[in-house]
Amino acid sequence: MAKLSKTLTATLTKNTAVEKGGAWLLTINEEQSTPTHSAWSNPSAAKRYLKQYVIDNTSRKSIKMEIKATNEAGKPTHIAGELTYKVTE
């Protein structure tokens, strides 16, 4: 049996189409599978869902997310991360 490397990428973006408020949009994309999209009222709930997704679908326990963009007040509006893990096939 060979061990293959797979990559999971996740992005969490604040929907800024409206001036105030807006949902957080979570996109999870694994190699050779359909991306998963979901909307959340706050980023903490989305990050908890993402952590559980990683535990359930990979051999790892977490994914490191980094802030990629902020608004004028310095609050994050775009967070992204990538996780490479090994699977036996």
Secondary structure as GFF3:
##gff-version 3
##sequence-region A 1 89
A	DSSP	beta_strand	3	14	.	.	.	ID=ss1
A	DSSP	beta_strand	24	30	.	.	.	ID=ss2
A	DSSP	beta_strand	36	40	.	.	.	ID=ss3
A	DSSP	alpha_helix	43	57	.	.	.	ID=ss4
A	DSSP	beta_strand	65	70	.	.	.	ID=ss5
A	DSSP	beta_strand	76	88	.	.	.	ID=ss6
###
